[in-house]
Every structure is written in C-alpha cells, then in structure tokens.
Amino acid sequence: MFSKDEMKVLQELVKRELEHFKREEKTVATSSSLKFLKAEHEYGHFLERLLEKL
C-alpha cells in the first residue's frame, strides 16, 4: 500500500497528465490513423479511471 503522501503525489501526477493529454488531444491532425485515435481515446479513459482509483 501507499502512504497518504505517496497517494497525494500520484493523484497530482495523474491529474497533470490528464490535463496535458486533454489539451494536446485537441491538436491531433485529422489525418491520423484510426488505430492511433482509438488508442489515444482509450488512454484518456485509462487516466480517468486511474484517478478515480487513487
């Protein structure tokens, strides 16, 4: 298990990554491959679920 301080740090790191991901997601070119777009979308959901668990 993680200590309270470790959990806070992990939560903050995941929040920052999610915010960065959401900002950068809007700049993806429309010519990107479908597989890439699907993987990117799933990564966003992964970060959201991870944050909920923390």
N, CA and C atoms as a LAMMPS dump frame, in Angstrom:
ITEM: TIMESTEP
0
ITEM: NUMBER OF ATOMS
162
ITEM: BOX BOUNDS ff ff ff
-5.0000000000000000e+02 5.0000000000000000e+02
-5.0000000000000000e+02 5.0000000000000000e+02
-5.0000000000000000e+02 5.0000000000000000e+02
ITEM: ATOMS id mol type element x y z
1 1 1 N 0.836 -1.194 0
2 1 2 C 0 0 0
3 1 3 C 0.88 1.258 0
4 2 1 N 0.294 2.317 -0.465
5 2 2 C 0.993 3.599 -0.498
6 2 3 C 0.645 4.415 0.742
7 3 1 N 1.569 5.244 1.16
8 3 2 C 1.291 6.16 2.263
9 3 3 C 0.387 7.28 1.751
10 4 1 N -0.153 8.077 2.651
11 4 2 C -1.021 9.195 2.25
12 4 3 C -0.259 10.189 1.373
13 5 1 N 0.981 10.451 1.734
14 5 2 C 1.791 11.38 0.935
15 5 3 C 2.052 10.834 -0.468
16 6 1 N 2.342 9.551 -0.559
17 6 2 C 2.557 8.934 -1.862
18 6 3 C 1.29 8.981 -2.709
19 7 1 N 0.149 8.745 -2.084
20 7 2 C -1.13 8.804 -2.82
21 7 3 C -1.383 10.212 -3.351
22 8 1 N -1.093 11.223 -2.547
23 8 2 C -1.295 12.609 -2.99
24 8 3 C -0.414 12.928 -4.193
25 9 1 N 0.836 12.483 -4.128
26 9 2 C 1.762 12.72 -5.241
27 9 3 C 1.271 12.008 -6.499
28 10 1 N 0.858 10.754 -6.364
29 10 2 C 0.351 10.003 -7.513
30 10 3 C -0.894 10.654 -8.096
31 11 1 N -1.802 11.093 -7.238
32 11 2 C -3.013 11.764 -7.713
33 11 3 C -2.656 13.02 -8.502
34 12 1 N -1.745 13.803 -7.977
35 12 2 C -1.351 15.036 -8.651
36 12 3 C -0.68 14.743 -9.999
37 13 1 N 0.151 13.742 -10.049
38 13 2 C 0.802 13.376 -11.315
39 13 3 C -0.217 12.936 -12.365
40 14 1 N -1.18 12.128 -11.951
41 14 2 C -2.196 11.659 -12.895
42 14 3 C -3.085 12.816 -13.33
43 15 1 N -3.441 13.716 -12.414
44 15 2 C -4.244 14.895 -12.779
45 15 3 C -3.524 15.735 -13.821
46 16 1 N -2.239 15.967 -13.595
47 16 2 C -1.458 16.772 -14.547
48 16 3 C -1.361 16.092 -15.903
49 17 1 N -1.147 14.793 -15.905
50 17 2 C -1.061 14.057 -17.168
51 17 3 C -2.392 14.111 -17.911
52 18 1 N -3.486 13.961 -17.181
53 18 2 C -4.811 14.007 -17.799
54 18 3 C -5.085 15.394 -18.383
55 19 1 N -4.756 16.444 -17.645
56 19 2 C -4.94 17.81 -18.153
57 19 3 C -4.099 18.046 -19.402
58 20 1 N -2.856 17.609 -19.37
59 20 2 C -1.969 17.754 -20.522
60 20 3 C -2.51 16.965 -21.711
61 21 1 N -2.948 15.757 -21.456
62 21 2 C -3.494 14.912 -22.516
63 21 3 C -4.709 15.573 -23.167
64 22 1 N -5.602 16.111 -22.354
65 22 2 C -6.809 16.748 -22.9
66 22 3 C -6.465 17.969 -23.727
67 23 1 N -5.46 18.744 -23.302
68 23 2 C -5.034 19.913 -24.084
69 23 3 C -4.43 19.484 -25.413
70 24 1 N -3.566 18.492 -25.389
71 24 2 C -2.869 18.038 -26.592
72 24 3 C -3.775 17.266 -27.538
73 25 1 N -4.791 16.617 -27.002
74 25 2 C -5.697 15.807 -27.822
75 25 3 C -6.393 16.662 -28.874
76 26 1 N -6.651 17.908 -28.547
77 26 2 C -7.353 18.799 -29.469
78 26 3 C -6.498 19.185 -30.672
79 27 1 N -5.188 18.989 -30.567
80 27 2 C -4.305 19.415 -31.651
81 27 3 C -3.948 18.282 -32.604
82 28 1 N -4.489 17.104 -32.382
83 28 2 C -4.167 15.954 -33.235
84 28 3 C -4.72 16.199 -34.639
85 29 1 N -3.901 15.935 -35.615
86 29 2 C -4.311 16.123 -37.008
87 29 3 C -5.412 15.13 -37.369
88 30 1 N -6.314 15.544 -38.228
89 30 2 C -7.423 14.686 -38.629
90 30 3 C -6.976 13.552 -39.536
91 31 1 N -5.777 13.617 -40.036
92 31 2 C -5.292 12.568 -40.927
93 31 3 C -4.651 11.4 -40.167
94 32 1 N -4.692 11.44 -38.839
95 32 2 C -4.103 10.356 -38.049
96 32 3 C -4.854 9.059 -38.296
97 33 1 N -4.143 7.96 -38.12
98 33 2 C -4.758 6.667 -38.371
99 33 3 C -5.836 6.372 -37.335
100 34 1 N -6.788 5.558 -37.719
101 34 2 C -7.894 5.202 -36.846
102 34 3 C -7.402 4.461 -35.61
103 35 1 N -6.419 3.575 -35.779
104 35 2 C -5.872 2.834 -34.634
105 35 3 C -5.236 3.784 -33.629
106 36 1 N -4.525 4.781 -34.124
107 36 2 C -3.888 5.746 -33.243
108 36 3 C -4.937 6.536 -32.47
109 37 1 N -5.973 6.99 -33.152
110 37 2 C -7.026 7.771 -32.499
111 37 3 C -7.753 6.943 -31.441
112 38 1 N -7.994 5.665 -31.734
113 38 2 C -8.661 4.788 -30.778
114 38 3 C -7.786 4.58 -29.552
115 39 1 N -6.501 4.353 -29.758
116 39 2 C -5.574 4.156 -28.642
117 39 3 C -5.48 5.421 -27.791
118 40 1 N -5.467 6.553 -28.438
119 40 2 C -5.408 7.824 -27.719
120 40 3 C -6.66 8.013 -26.867
121 41 1 N -7.802 7.686 -27.419
122 41 2 C -9.077 7.794 -26.706
123 41 3 C -9.082 6.864 -25.496
124 42 1 N -8.603 5.65 -25.674
125 42 2 C -8.554 4.681 -24.576
126 42 3 C -7.587 5.128 -23.489
127 43 1 N -6.5 5.766 -23.862
128 43 2 C -5.536 6.271 -22.88
129 43 3 C -6.189 7.325 -21.989
130 44 1 N -6.998 8.175 -22.583
131 44 2 C -7.718 9.185 -21.803
132 44 3 C -8.636 8.543 -20.774
133 45 1 N -9.341 7.516 -21.179
134 45 2 C -10.222 6.802 -20.245
135 45 3 C -9.408 6.083 -19.174
136 46 1 N -8.264 5.535 -19.556
137 46 2 C -7.382 4.877 -18.589
138 46 3 C -6.97 5.857 -17.493
139 47 1 N -6.566 7.071 -17.883
140 47 2 C -6.147 8.058 -16.9
141 47 3 C -7.299 8.449 -15.979
142 48 1 N -8.495 8.614 -16.537
143 48 2 C -9.662 8.968 -15.72
144 48 3 C -9.975 7.87 -14.708
145 49 1 N -9.947 6.618 -15.133
146 49 2 C -10.23 5.502 -14.219
147 49 3 C -9.153 5.377 -13.15
148 50 1 N -7.898 5.595 -13.545
149 50 2 C -6.799 5.522 -12.595
150 50 3 C -6.95 6.599 -11.522
151 51 1 N -7.317 7.783 -11.929
152 51 2 C -7.5 8.878 -10.976
153 51 3 C -8.628 8.555 -9.995
154 52 1 N -9.696 7.944 -10.476
155 52 2 C -10.8 7.557 -9.602
156 52 3 C -10.33 6.548 -8.551
157 53 1 N -9.46 5.634 -8.949
158 53 2 C -8.98 4.599 -8.028
159 53 3 C -8.029 5.162 -6.986
160 54 1 N -7.34 6.246 -7.34
161 54 2 C -6.394 6.842 -6.396
162 54 3 C -7.155 7.671 -5.4
